Amino acid sequence: MKKLTTDFRLIIGLVLAHVLMYFTFQDKAVFWYIFTASLLFLISYSILNEEVEDQLPFFSYLMYGVTSGFILFGLFWLGNNLIELLNLPFTKEIAKLYGRYSPTMLWHYIVLLLIIIPGEELFWRGFVQKRMLNYTRIPMGILLSSLLYASVHLYSTHWILAFAALIAGLYWGFLYAWKKSMPLVIVSHLIFDLFLFVILPFY
């Protein structure tokens, strides 16, 4: 772990991510503007400091991406229905999240698909996790990078969003470590968000 603490590019990247996400969640009125700008910055930082991996042919990463995105949404859908069935208090929290952060305008959907989704994967899996795996075993690297991914969502003040990010981060982290294909996890994330916000939203 000593080498990990001297990886200043990783440390600077994580500090930048926390600062940017802190400001992203401060004001609902400008959330989509700050979120988009933050991810553009993190995309640039990732590409400048880490090589993008793509070890699968087009149809393979497309097939794995679509299938895995659908499976992850299915797991979240089952979890949401279980929460409603058991009448757990999380239902109100999920409704608040949709009301506060869901895309509502056309440009929100455009930046979500073209900037935010690719940006999150490039930074958290393609940069943070990849550098973590230089110093740790694969399971630990996936866990640590997923916890870091979840941690920036705590600035939303909705712990259930951070928990959802942790589960999704573990899932996409495993996919990336397994197939070493950035396009795969981007497609998976894209399919997941399409179902979550467009095709079959929970609220």
DOZA-142862 format. One record per residue (C-alpha): residue in three letters; x, y, z. Coordinates in steps of 0.05 Angstrom, whole numbers. Each point is the difference from the previous one (the first is absolute). Example, Ala and Ser with C-alpha at 12.3 -4.5 7.8 and 13.67 -1.06 7.14 Angstrom:
+--------+--------+--------+--------+
! residu !      X !      Y !      Z !
+--------+--------+--------+--------+
!    Ala !    246 !    -90 !    156 !
!    Ser !     27 !     69 !    -13 !
+--------+--------+--------+--------+
end
This chain:
+--------+--------+--------+--------+
! residu !      X !      Y !      Z !
+--------+--------+--------+--------+
!    Met !      0 !      0 !      0 !
!    Lys !     61 !     46 !      7 !
!    Lys !      5 !      9 !    -75 !
!    Leu !    -74 !     16 !     -4 !
!    Thr !      9 !     59 !     47 !
!    Thr !     55 !     28 !    -45 !
!    Asp !    -42 !     -3 !    -64 !
!    Phe !    -10 !     75 !     -2 !
!    Arg !    -39 !     -2 !    -66 !
!    Leu !    -51 !    -45 !     33 !
!    Ile !     -3 !     41 !     63 !
!    Ile !     -7 !     66 !    -38 !
!    Gly !    -54 !    -31 !    -43 !
!    Leu !    -40 !    -24 !     60 !
!    Val !      6 !     68 !     34 !
!    Leu !    -24 !     34 !    -63 !
!    Ala !    -58 !    -48 !     -6 !
!    His !    -22 !     14 !     71 !
!    Val !      5 !     75 !     -8 !
!    Leu !    -38 !     -1 !    -66 !
!    Met !    -54 !    -46 !     26 !
!    Tyr !     -8 !     40 !     63 !
!    Phe !    -17 !     62 !    -41 !
!    Thr !    -42 !    -41 !    -48 !
!    Phe !    -50 !    -19 !     55 !
!    Gln !     -4 !     68 !     33 !
!    Asp !    -55 !     32 !    -42 !
!    Lys !    -55 !    -37 !    -37 !
!    Ala !    -10 !     59 !    -47 !
!    Val !     69 !     -8 !    -31 !
!    Phe !     11 !    -74 !     13 !
!    Trp !      1 !    -21 !    -73 !
!    Tyr !     46 !     56 !    -20 !
!    Ile !     51 !    -14 !     55 !
!    Phe !     -6 !    -76 !     -8 !
!    Thr !     14 !      5 !    -75 !
!    Ala !     60 !     47 !      9 !
!    Ser !     28 !    -44 !     56 !
!    Leu !     -3 !    -63 !    -43 !
!    Leu !     32 !     35 !    -59 !
!    Phe !     58 !     20 !     45 !
!    Leu !      6 !    -71 !     29 !
!    Ile !     -2 !    -30 !    -70 !
!    Ser !     59 !     44 !    -20 !
!    Tyr !     38 !    -17 !     63 !
!    Ser !    -11 !    -75 !    -11 !
!    Ile !     21 !     -1 !    -72 !
!    Leu !     62 !     41 !     14 !
!    Asn !     22 !    -46 !     56 !
!    Glu !    -22 !    -70 !    -19 !
!    Glu !     -7 !    -41 !    -64 !
!    Val !    -71 !    -21 !    -20 !
!    Glu !     -7 !    -75 !     -5 !
!    Asp !    -42 !    -35 !    -53 !
!    Gln !     16 !    -73 !     -8 !
!    Leu !    -66 !    -23 !    -31 !
!    Pro !    -26 !      4 !    -71 !
!    Phe !    -60 !     45 !    -14 !
!    Phe !    -55 !    -52 !      0 !
!    Ser !     28 !    -35 !     63 !
!    Tyr !      1 !     63 !     43 !
!    Leu !    -67 !     21 !    -28 !
!    Met !    -31 !    -67 !     18 !
!    Tyr !     31 !     -2 !     70 !
!    Gly !    -16 !     73 !     12 !
!    Val !    -73 !     -4 !    -18 !
!    Thr !    -11 !    -65 !     37 !
!    Ser !     37 !     22 !     63 !
!    Gly !    -36 !     67 !      1 !
!    Phe !    -67 !    -34 !     -4 !
!    Ile !     19 !    -50 !     55 !
!    Leu !     23 !     56 !     47 !
!    Phe !    -64 !     39 !    -11 !
!    Gly !    -39 !    -64 !     13 !
!    Leu !     35 !     -7 !     67 !
!    Phe !    -16 !     72 !     18 !
!    Trp !    -72 !     -9 !    -23 !
!    Leu !     -7 !    -61 !     45 !
!    Gly !     31 !     38 !     58 !
!    Asn !    -47 !     59 !    -10 !
!    Asn !    -61 !    -46 !     -2 !
!    Leu !     23 !    -36 !     63 !
!    Ile !      6 !     67 !     35 !
!    Glu !    -71 !     18 !    -21 !
!    Leu !    -27 !    -69 !     19 !
!    Leu !     31 !      4 !     69 !
!    Asn !    -22 !     73 !      7 !
!    Leu !     70 !     21 !     19 !
!    Pro !     14 !     75 !     12 !
!    Phe !     49 !      1 !    -58 !
!    Thr !    -58 !     11 !    -48 !
!    Lys !     -5 !     74 !     16 !
!    Glu !     76 !      8 !     -8 !
!    Ile !     -2 !    -31 !    -70 !
!    Ala !    -58 !     45 !    -19 !
!    Lys !     39 !     61 !     25 !
!    Leu !     61 !    -21 !    -41 !
!    Tyr !    -42 !     -5 !    -64 !
!    Gly !    -32 !     68 !     14 !
!    Arg !     66 !     34 !     14 !
!    Tyr !     50 !    -30 !    -49 !
!    Ser !    -37 !    -34 !    -58 !
!    Pro !     10 !     30 !    -69 !
!    Thr !    -59 !     43 !    -21 !
!    Met !     24 !     37 !    -63 !
!    Leu !     25 !    -26 !    -66 !
!    Trp !     70 !     26 !     11 !
!    His !      2 !    -37 !     67 !
!    Tyr !    -10 !    -66 !    -37 !
!    Ile !     52 !     18 !    -53 !
!    Val !     55 !     17 !     50 !
!    Leu !    -19 !    -60 !     42 !
!    Leu !     12 !    -47 !    -58 !
!    Leu !     59 !     35 !    -33 !
!    Ile !     39 !     29 !     59 !
!    Ile !    -22 !    -22 !     69 !
!    Ile !     -5 !    -75 !    -10 !
!    Pro !     65 !     -6 !    -40 !
!    Gly !     33 !     48 !     48 !
!    Glu !    -18 !    -39 !     63 !
!    Glu !     26 !    -65 !    -31 !
!    Leu !     64 !     30 !    -28 !
!    Phe !     17 !     32 !     67 !
!    Trp !    -24 !    -51 !     53 !
!    Arg !     14 !    -65 !    -37 !
!    Gly !     50 !     21 !    -54 !
!    Phe !     42 !     44 !     44 !
!    Val !    -13 !    -12 !     75 !
!    Gln !    -11 !    -75 !     -2 !
!    Lys !     54 !    -13 !    -51 !
!    Arg !     51 !     37 !     42 !
!    Met !    -24 !    -34 !     63 !
!    Leu !     13 !    -68 !    -32 !
!    Asn !     73 !     19 !     -8 !
!    Tyr !      6 !     -5 !     76 !
!    Thr !    -54 !    -49 !     23 !
!    Arg !    -31 !    -66 !    -18 !
!    Ile !    -60 !      3 !    -47 !
!    Pro !    -55 !     -9 !     53 !
!    Met !     30 !     53 !     46 !
!    Gly !     12 !     48 !    -58 !
!    Ile !    -73 !     -7 !    -23 !
!    Leu !    -25 !      9 !     71 !
!    Leu !     43 !     61 !     16 !
!    Ser !    -16 !     36 !    -66 !
!    Ser !    -74 !    -15 !      9 !
!    Leu !      1 !     28 !     71 !
!    Leu !     34 !     63 !    -27 !
!    Tyr !    -52 !      5 !    -56 !
!    Ala !    -56 !     -6 !     52 !
!    Ser !     33 !     50 !     46 !
!    Val !     -8 !     60 !    -47 !
!    His !    -75 !    -14 !     -3 !
!    Leu !     -5 !     13 !     75 !
!    Tyr !      2 !     74 !    -16 !
!    Ser !    -71 !     -8 !    -26 !
!    Thr !    -20 !    -12 !     74 !
!    His !    -39 !    -62 !    -23 !
!    Trp !     37 !    -61 !     26 !
!    Ile !    -43 !    -46 !    -43 !
!    Leu !     31 !     33 !    -62 !
!    Ala !     70 !    -16 !     27 !
!    Phe !    -23 !    -72 !     14 !
!    Ala !    -27 !     -7 !    -71 !
!    Ala !     66 !     28 !    -27 !
!    Leu !     38 !    -51 !     41 !
!    Ile !    -40 !    -59 !    -28 !
!    Ala !      5 !     27 !    -71 !
!    Gly !     74 !     15 !      9 !
!    Leu !     15 !    -71 !     23 !
!    Tyr !    -39 !    -27 !    -59 !
!    Trp !     34 !     43 !    -53 !
!    Gly !     67 !     -7 !     35 !
!    Phe !     -5 !    -76 !     -6 !
!    Leu !    -20 !      6 !    -73 !
!    Tyr !     59 !     45 !    -15 !
!    Ala !     50 !    -43 !     37 !
!    Trp !    -28 !    -62 !    -35 !
!    Lys !     -4 !     24 !    -72 !
!    Lys !     47 !     60 !      1 !
!    Ser !    -46 !     38 !    -48 !
!    Met !    -19 !     72 !     14 !
!    Pro !    -53 !      1 !    -55 !
!    Leu !    -33 !    -61 !     33 !
!    Val !    -10 !     35 !     67 !
!    Ile !    -22 !     65 !    -34 !
!    Val !    -53 !    -38 !    -39 !
!    Ser !    -22 !    -37 !     63 !
!    His !     -6 !     65 !     38 !
!    Leu !    -37 !     32 !    -58 !
!    Ile !    -51 !    -56 !     -4 !
!    Phe !    -10 !      1 !     75 !
!    Asp !    -13 !     75 !      0 !
!    Leu !    -47 !     -4 !    -60 !
!    Phe !    -44 !    -49 !     38 !
!    Leu !      7 !     39 !     65 !
!    Phe !    -19 !     68 !    -28 !
!    Val !    -36 !    -12 !    -66 !
!    Ile !    -29 !    -69 !    -12 !
!    Leu !    -21 !    -24 !     69 !
!    Pro !     13 !     52 !     53 !
!    Phe !    -19 !    -17 !     71 !
!    Tyr !    -38 !     66 !     10 !
+--------+--------+--------+--------+
end
